[in-house]
Amino acid sequence: MRKRAAVLCGAAALVAGTVTAVPAEARAPHTAAAAHTAPLSWKKCGTKNYPTLQCASLEVPLDHARPHGRQITLALSRVPHTAKKYQGPLLVNPGGPGGSGLTLAGFVAAGLPKAVAAQYDVIGFDPRGVGKSSPTLDCRPGHFDAVRPDSVPRTPRIERANLQRAKSFALACGEKYADVLPHINTISAVRDMDRIRAALGAKQINYFGYSYGTYLGAVYAKLFPQRVRRAVLDSVVDPTGVWYEVNLAQDHAFNDRHRAFMAWVARYDGTYKLGTDPAKIEAKWYAMRAALAKKPAGGKVGASELEDTFIPGGYYNGYWPYLAEAFAAYVNDKDADPLVEAYEKFAATDASDDNGYSIYTSVQCRDAAWSRDWRRWRADNWATYAKAPFMTWSNAWYNAPCAFWPTASLPSVTIDNGEVPPMLLFQATDDAATPYEGGVTVHRKLARSSLVVERGGGNHAITLGGNSCLDKHLAAYLTDGTVPRGAGEVDAVCKALPDPKPLNSKVTSMTSRGAELHELLGFRP
């Protein structure tokens, strides 16, 4: 499961404050060519799991300000509606930026109640530069190949090595894609979505986005409020911190989630034999990290790769039993093989991950202003590390190319909106990738929205993952627009699913809906 991107979180230095108006690039009409969008030609592309999937492609302008200039291609997927009652297209996005949405269409259509899914054309798409869209960006193949320098820059030599990697990545992107990079950003992706709407022949779209997909959906609603029929935002990005402050907040939240994992391991001392004191178990984890920094396991898993392997547990607790077994084998039996296996399962990268990271950096580095002063990065991240050591420096280096990015940044977009119909938001209280405050903030900014909270939940992306309470609210909204209305800042509360149990002889693979969903989620957040 090569999902480093879904596994890592992040953004880097944002100049304080956000712009309170839509940038000029976003306000520009760019509508002349939209009416001439050619109809889509759908072909069968079903898979074993999703046999009814269809695929198509759509040309859109590289630069929406020049609609008749160079064209690029978006890859689309569809599960067509089958009911007599048709409620229009439902565009879905798995987050990132950089995540492919083609298979997500099948997942969403299969996860919704049949009667609800049958009323929609569920539309997946690879955003510009991603996956099967063309051109596909891959700035520096193998950027995350093992073994990388230790993420924690305890010496000037380690810091220089990590800085050189970040600079090299930014330089490679600029050299390979100088003509494309200025047009890889959220606003351009939003305008692509409206081209998809036009090509579908729809006056309005329905939308369902996870993680970064919530920001994408909120910006679409800001630019095209009259074209939104219904919208679901699951695990909500805080738009007031795009993107540097969001990442520092993540560092604290992931540290808390890592400690929740330690507490879970302590509850099962009979299985893992690592003790009953979470603090002492955490000390063993950091001792393991120090040992791997000196001698990588299997020549693959050094300190940085260990972080890559365990960060997925901050996204989804279904991974905890597998991570705990690898942890225990290394500490108790000096057996590194399960750790290497866990790295291969959760963190090793391939070409699709290289592509996803290239889009992730291209969008985030272009979307908002970033400090070019590394001294600020150093000071902020050491201060955060002192309180939240688990992921701080890993996250910093993941986003560090933005300190050296070759394109200028765009002004940030405010998403405040009182024009769109009621939107439905879902948020877990202990989500690490998109902390709880983001859901509350966006609920306030979307004046007619409704917020459903999973109390005690720590997973990221929570609908269609097995919680029937959440999914009932989702189904009701997609059926007829019903949203819950509460008296306070939260409109409805659902209880979190219980934490997983240790593995046993009958449970040896990840087959749950939650695991399937997390396979499909895009790059950070």
Phi, psi and omega in degrees: 000080185283089188232041179308321184293319178288351190260336185255159185235163168156171168182173183233208199290117179256130174298135188305138175095156177236152180287141186261008176225157178293132181301158182302320180300325179284326184285336184304139188296313177046043185248355188302317185271347187300323183291343183260013180298129181289148177295154183276146177250106185270139177231152179294135176212034185297156177243176178301316181282329185228076188290342183267004180298140173236156183230152177207172175227154183220130175274136177224159178291138171301315179245110183293345175282348177233074189299337181259009178276208183303137179253147173238172187240134174255137174268131183238155172226162182206138162250108188288153178291154180234350182273157176295322176281120183243125182254011175097184180283144174241099179282136181236146180218133185270359179103200183130246359296146179124358181275140175278134182254007186296311181285333181302328178301317178294319180298313182295315180298323179283331184278332178286155172306141186304320182294330179281310181301326183296343183269357184234148159274109180275118189248119171258159178205147169269113179302165182309132179086353188257140166054244183270359171287161185224135001286154177257126185273138171212091190294315187212085182306139179078017183301329182255019177300143177282152359257132181270167175300152174306135182291330183277113187277069183287342177232155176302327180296316179294319180297317179298319180297317179290322176297320180296321177298315181296315179297319181296322179294313180299318180297317180298318178299315181295323181286322185276330190227040184302324183278343185261321188307321180298346184246016174254097184196170184295319181298317178296320178296323177296317179294327173298318178301322179287331172294322176299315178304313181296319180294331177281352181072026183256138175284331179222159174241156163259153187217145179217110183232141174257145167057235176306332177301338176289322177292317178302315180293321180293323178290322175301315180297328178290317183281327185227059185299327182286350183255009177259124176264305174218152179211134178245127179241115185246119181069086202265128176289135175282109185286349181280352180239022183288117354241348187292309183295326177303320183287323176296322176295321177300320182303316178293317183292321178291326176297318177298320182290324176297322178289329173296323176296318178299319179295324177295317177300320180298326180292340182242045179300329179298334179267315191260342176056038179251004178107174182246000180256111182304323181295321179289326176294319177299320177299322177295324178296315180291330174294321175299317179300315180297321179294320181289333176297329179273323183219095181299139180290128179060018183069013184235324191252092172268197182298316181292321180291329175297317177299315178304323185287324185266342178300325177304331177296339175284339178272323190209118184286352173297343178275346186305315182300323180289319179292321180295322179295318179294318178300310183295320180297320181291315184285315187274325188245002184055031181256110183270350185300315178298329178292317177297319178297319178295321177299315179297325183284318190252343192224335182298142187253158174225191185298325180294326177290321176300318177296313181299318179293325178298319178287320178306307181293319182299319180287309186293322181290335179270331188292330188209163181288137179237142176294136174262007181259106183297337179299325177293315178303312182301312183295315182295318185283327174293321178296320178290319180301325181300332180255335187219076188285341191304311189234358191305305185284329173301316179294320180299313182290330178299326182258354186301332176306335181293341176287345184232018189294141187279351178249151178288157181273156173268157172296147177291157182253129170280140182256003181312132190203122173244009185263332186282158174298169180304129176254149184252122183250142176235136182209132173271144185293330185246023176300131181271320186289321175231088186304156189310321184302331179297318178297318180294318181298313182292325176303319179290324184282332176263097197303329185253013184282167177230136184246122175252126186248135171266100185287127181082000180278137179244359181278156177260133184071101195242342177275153182061023179247007176119353179269104186294330178296312178298316185292334175294319177295319179297313182296319179297319181294315181287339178286309185215014178085007181295131174232146176288151177229119179250177183272335184253208182284347178245136183264335178202150181233135173240145178283141179290153173293153178293154175296158181289167173260161174301159179292152172222183186296339180269346181237104183233356181219159181269108184235006184283164175299322179298317179295320180296318178299316184288340170293330187267343184294151185273196183287171185313148358289000000 
